[in-house]
Amino acid sequence: MITSQLRSGLTLATLLAMVWAVAAAIRPTSTFHLAPILIAGAAPVAVRQVRIKGKFLAAALGGAISLTTATVLSAAGMLQGPSLLPAGGAFAEAVVFTAMGAAGGFVASALSDVDDG
C-alpha cells in the first residue's frame, strides 16, 4: 500500500525529473550534476514516520525515476555535457550520482527517526 507520504515523495521526485528534462532540452550540452542526486534523494527524505521498508522502497523508486529520466535524456541526445567523473560520460555520472542520492536520502530519512532523548 502506498502511503500519502510516499506518494508525496514520488510526486516531488517526478517534478524534479521534469525540471531536469526541460533544462536538458533547453541546454543539451550542459550537465546538471545535482539533478540525479536531488531526484533520487527527494522521495526517501520526504517520507517521515514510516517503517524502514517504506523508506527503502522510497529510495528505490526515487532512484528508478532518476535512472529512467537519465536514460530517456541520453537516448534523446540531451546528456552531452561534461562529466565530473574521470571516466565515462554524463550518463555514467547520472548513474553514479543516482546511487549516491538514493543512498544518502535513505540514510537521512532513517536518521531522522533516531530519538535524541
N, C-alpha and C positions, 0 to 999 in steps of 0.2 A: 504494500500500500504506500502510495506517495503522499507524504505529509505536505501541509501547506508551506512549511519552511523549505522543504526540498524543492517544491515547485517554484518557490520564490528564488532560490539559489540558481536553479536551472534557467529560469527566466532571465536573471541577471547575466549569467554566462552567455546565453544566447544573444542578448542585447549587445554585450561587449564584442561577441563574434561578428555581429552585423556591422558594428562600428569599424572593426578591423577590416572587414571585407570592403566597405565603402572607401576607407582610407587607402587600402591597397589598390582599389580600382582607379582612384584618382592619381596615386603616385606608385606605380608598379615597381619602380627602380629604387624605392625607399624601403628600408626594413624597419618594421615596427617591433623592435626587440621585446618589449614588455607585454605585448598583446597576448601571446600564448600563456605567459605566466599569470596574467590577470584573469584570463578566461578560465583556465584550469583551476585556479585557486578561489575563484569567486563563489562557486557552489558550496564547497565544504565550509568556507568561512561564514557564509550566510546561514548555515544550519546550526541552531543552538538547541540545547536541551533535547537532543536526540541521541539514541544509543550509538555506540561506536560503529556498529554495522551500517547505520544510516549515514554516518559521516564518511565512511569508506565508500559507500555507494555514491554519495555526492561527489567525492573526489574522482571516482572512476568515470562518472557521467560528465563532469566538467572537463576532464581530460579527453573524453571522446568528442565532446563538442569542439574543443580546441584542435584536436587532430583532424577532425572532419573538415573544419574550416581551412586548416593549413593545406590539406590535400586538394580541396577544391581550388584554392588560390594558386597552388603550384601547378595544377593541371591547366588552369586558365592563363598561366604565364604571368601571374601578378606577384610572384615572390622572386624578383630578380635582383633584389638589393644585396648588399654585402652581409657577411655573417661575422659574428663575434668569435666563432669557434675557429680553431686553427685548421681544421679540415672539414669538408662538406660545405654545402651552400646554405641558403636561407631556410630551405625545408628541413634540413638536418638540425639546424638551430631551433626551429619551431618544435621539432620532436623532443629535443633535449629540454628546452625551456618548458614545454608542456608537462613533462615528467617532474621537473623541479616545482612548477606551480601546483600541480596536484598533490605532491608530497608535502610541500610547505603549507598548503591550505588545510590538508588533513591534520598535520601536526598542530597548526594554530587553532583549529577547531577543537581538537582533542584537549589541548592545553587550556582552552577557555573553560573547560568543565572542572578543572582542578580547583578544589576549595582552598582558599588562602588561610582558613581558620584552623 
